[in-house]
Amino acid sequence: MVKAAYLHIPFCHHICHYCDFNKVFFKNQPVMPYLESMREEMKQAVEHYPTTNLNTIFVGGGTPTALDEQQLEYFLESIRMYLPYDEKGEFTFEANPNELTKEKLQLLHDYGVNRLSIGVQTFNERLLEKIGRVHSNRQVFDCVEQARKIGMSNISLDLIYSLPEQTVADFSSTLQTAFSLEVEHMSAYSLIIEPKTVFYNLMNKGKLPLPAQEEEAAMYELLMKEMDKQGFHQYEISNFAKPGYESIHNLTYWNNDDYYGIGAGAHSYIDGIRRANIGPLKKYIDSVEQKGNAYLNEVSVTEAEKMEEEMFLGLRKTKGVSKEEFKKKFNRELKDVFGEPIQEYKEKGLLGEDNSSVFLTHNGRFLGNEVFQAFIGII
């Protein structure tokens, strides 16, 4: 049964230089028709794939906080109407610190949002400008303070490292500032240059001075060391939490569990079928109006593919892939299916194994993608 939902708000008042998510400038967009289509898609999704209470709802973007108060309330009311939600569960909203007013925060809180994921990226304001962010450090501090005042007890900060011209010292300073805010969770990702972004075009022109691979590795090493020192448990390659604050929603993906995907460009996984929604807004709205859904494609995942996904998603988690869970899901022993690549990467020092699981070693976390590839297309 589906226990998670991802909802996509594609609107942004400003486009960051590294972003390749499905997003559009807010101005002159059909915001209300889009939100109305999302409401209809929620209704249809739950009718076709009924569930009881969702454990987790995650609203991402784009920038969900780009919505004004009236639009935001309509959207939150839609969720309340159609997505059955366990009040003891996790309800996350992504937020830009410069857009989250007291009034919007109060609305979120009133409608049950109990977790904020704040897009910080860096506390070096020179770097913020270089990557196309428009908030200030002061706005981050104020945002966290206001969220605490209205009762938000689960706040996450998103960081990016290996930014253009960033040094290890820069990143260390950002981490120390982040720790001073005493939040419950942090995500920190290495910058990936994606096609169709400003950074991609600059890189092709030789105008993007990125840190060397050795510096990127040093930043990741520093990240793991400092997080541990500050009491943050690394439960996934890029995610760190105080005890009890691991993201239930993120774990849905890494545990390869079912989830609804609502909105333009959103993806879902239900009953062994992966679906991708249409990305362009008008086509999305038209499709929902005509069919009740906006599926661009549907792919039935084979048993072999499910086992492969169990490995390369599960290995992202620090505790790795459970042998017992694998047997329960597929009625086969993990070693019988993937014994060879497991042995090969144990010998390389990138995988570890104990009685209950197979997991990335410390060195394996630096070369995760290489390890993941070893489990694809071998069955």
N, C-alpha and C positions, 0 to 999 in steps of 0.2 A: 504493500500500500504506500502511496506517495506521502512523504512526511516533510517535504521541503518545497519552497517556491522561490524562484528568482524573477524579479520584475525589473524591466529595463526602461529607464527614462533617458532618452537620447539627447536632450536639450542642454546646450552649454552657452553661457554668455561670452565665453572666451575659449579658444581651442589651444591646448598645450602642444608644444613642439614635438613631443614624443608619442602622442596618443594616436592609436589606430583603432580604437573602439568605434562602434556604430554611433555616430553623434552628428548633430547639426547645430548651427548657430540658432539661438533662441528666437531672434527677431524675425517677424513675419512668418512664423511657422504655425501650422494648424494644431496648437497645443490642446485645446479642448476636444476637438474631434479625435485626436490621438488618445487622450485619456478615456474618452467614451468607448473607443475601440478596445482599449485595454480592459475596461470593465466588462464588455461583452466577451472578450477572450477568457477572462477569469471565469465567468459564468459557464461558458461552454466547456472549459477544461475540467471543471469540477463535476459537471453533469456527465461527461464522457468517462472520466476516471475518478469516481467518487473517493473521498477520503474522510477520515474523522477529524482529528485535530493535527494540524501541521506543527512540527517541532521547531521549524525555522522558516522565516521569511527574510529575504535579502533584497533590498532595493538599491540597484546600482545604475551606472550611466556610462557616458554622459554625466550629467550633474543633477541628481534628484532635487537638490536644494535650489536649483534654478527656477523651479515653479514658484509662482506667487502664492500668497496665503489661500486665496479662493481655490486655485487649481490644486494646491496641496491638500486642502480639506476634501475636495471632491475625490481625489485619488485615494486618500486614506479611508474615506467612506466606502469606496468600491471594494477595497481589501476587506473591510469589516463585513460588508454584505455577502461576499462570495467566497472568501478563503477562510475556512474554519481554522482558527488559530488557538493553540494552547497558550493561555496567558502565562504559564510558567516556562514557556519556550523562549526562543531567541528571535527578536524582531530588529533587524539591522537596517540602518539608513546610511548610505554614503553621503558625505557632506563636504562642501568647500567652506573653509572657515570664514571667508569674507561674505558669504551669502546666508549664513545661518543666524537670523535675527532672533531676539527673545521670543517674538510672537510665533515664528515657525517652530522654534524649539518646544514651546508650550503645546502647540498643535501636535507635534510628533509624540510628545509625552502623553497627551490626553488620549491619543489613539493607540497607545500600547507599545510604541517604539521604545525598546529598552537597551539598545546598543547603537552607538555611533561609530562610524568608521571615517575618520577625518583625513582628507588628503593633504598631507604636509609636504612630503617629498624631501625637503631639506630645510634646515634652519639657517642656512647661509643665504642672506637676502640677495647677494650678487648672483649666486647660482639660481635662485628662484626666478629672477628676471631672465637669465640666460635660457632657462628651459620653458619659458612662456607662462609661468604662474603669475597671478596678479594679487595674491594675498600677502600680508605681512606677518612677521612673527607675533606682533602684538595681537593681531586678529586670532591667531591660533590660541594664544594664552586666554584671551577673552572668551573664545568659543568654549574651551574646556571649563572655564570658571562658571559660565552661564549654564552649561549642561549639568554641572554638579549641583548648582543652586536649585534646578527644577527636579532633581532626583535621578539623573542618569548615573548609574553605578557601574556601567560597563562601556568603557571608551577605548577605541583602538586608533592608533596612528599609522598611516601608510607612509613609508619612506622609500626612497630610491637611492642607490649608490652606483658608483662608476659613471657619474655624470661628467659632461665635458668640463675639463679643467679642474675637476674635483681631486683633492689630495686625500691621503689617509688621515691627515690631521684635520682637514675639513669635516670628514665623515665622523671622526671621533668627537668633534665639537657638537655636531648635530645630535649624536647619540646622547651626550651628556645633557643637552638641553631637553631632549625628549624624556629622559629619565626624571628630570626635575618636575615634569607635569604629573608624575605618579599615576599614569593610566594603567589599565589592566591588560592591554594587549598591544602588540606591535607587529606589523608586517613590513619586511624590508626586502625589496627586489633589486637585482642588478638590472641596469638599463639595457633594454633590448631595442635595437634600431629596426623599426618596422617599415616596410614599403608604404608609400603614400603619406609620409609624415614630413614635417619640416626638417627634422634631423636626418632623415634618409636622403633628402635632396642635398643638404649641406655636406653629408659624408661623401656623396658621389662627386662633389666639387672639391673635396679635400679640405673642407673648412670646418670640420668637427673634431676638435682636439680631445680625443677620448683617453682616459687613463690606460696604461699598459696592462696586459693580462696579469702581470705579477702584482700590480697595485690593486686591481680588482680582487684578486685572491686575498691580498692582505686586508682589504676592507671586510671581506666576508669572514675571515678569521677573527678580526677585531670584533665584528658584530656578534659572533657566537660567544666569544670570551666575555664581552661586556654584558650581554644579556644574561648569561649565567651568573655573573657576579652580582647583578641587580635582582636576581630572583625570578627571572623570566625563563620558563621551561621551553626549549625548542621542540615543538611537537610536530613540525613539518619543516622542510628545507628552508622556507622563507618566513615562517610564522612562529611567534614567541608569545607565551601567555603566562600570567601569574596563575598559580594553581586554581583550577576550577573555571578558568575563563577562556579555555580553548574555543575557537569558533565552531559551533555545531554545524553551521551552514557549510563552511569549508570542508569539514570532515565528511559531509554528505557526498561531495565530489570524490574525495580521496578514498572513501569506503565503497565507491562505485554503487551508491544507492540511487533510488528513483527521485526525480524532482520535476516540478512544472517549470516551464520557461515562458514567461508572459512578456510581450512587447516586441517591437521591431528588432530583428536580429538576434533575439533570445534563442537559447537552445534548451531542449528538454530531453529527459531520459525516463521513459515509462514503459514497463513491461517488456524490456529488451529492445525497445525501438528508440533510436536517437532522431530527434527532429530539429531542424533549423528553421527559424522564422524568416520571412522576407525582411530585408533591411530598409529599403527606401520607404519613407513615411507614408506617402500617398498610396503606394502599392499595398503597404501593410493595412492601411485603413480600408481600402477598397476590398481587399481579400476578406477581412473580418466581417465586413458588411455583407458580402455575398455568400461566404461559406461558414462563418462562425469561427474560422481559424485563419492563420496566415502561414501555413507550412510551405516552405520553399522546397524542402526535401525530407524524406523519411527513409531511414536505413535500419533494417533489422540486423541486430548484432548477433553474429554466430556464437556458438558455444566456445569455439577456439578464441574468438576476439574478446569475449567476456573474460576468459582466463588471462589473456594478455593484458587487458585493461586492469584487471585485479592486481597484476604485478606492477605495471609502470605507474599506476595511480597510487597503489598502496605503499610502494617504496618511497614515495615522497614523505610519508609519515616517519617520524623518528623511530617509532616502535616497529615499523615495517609491516610485512604481510604475515598475518596469522595463519599458521598451518591448519589449525582447527577450523577457522572460518572458511578457508579455501576448501577443505574437505566437505564442510557442511553445504557450501554453495554448489560445488561441482561433482561431489561424490568421487573425487580422485585425490590421491596424495600429491602434495605439492612437488615432492622430489621426483615422482613418476612422470610429471609433466615437464618440469623445468630443471631437472637435476643437473644437466650439462652446463647451461649458462650460470647457474648458481655456483657450481664448483669452479668454473673458469674465473668468475669474478671474485670468489673467495681467495683464490690463489693470487689474484692481482691486488688483493688487499682492499677492494672496494665494496665488498659485501661481507656481512657477518651473519652468523647463524647460531641459534640456541635451540632448546627443545621446543619452544613455542612459536618462533618466527624467523623470518629472513629479513635483514635490514641493511641499509647503507652504513658503512663505517664512517668515521670522521672524514677520512680522505675521500670516500665515496660521495660525500655531499658536494664536493667540489666538481665532481665529474658525473653527476647524476644523469645527465642526458645520454652519455655514452652507455651507462648501465641500462637505462630504460630501453634503449634501442636493441639491446641483446635479447629482449623478450618479445620482440615484434616479428611476426611472420615465420616463426619456427615450428609451429604445430602443424 
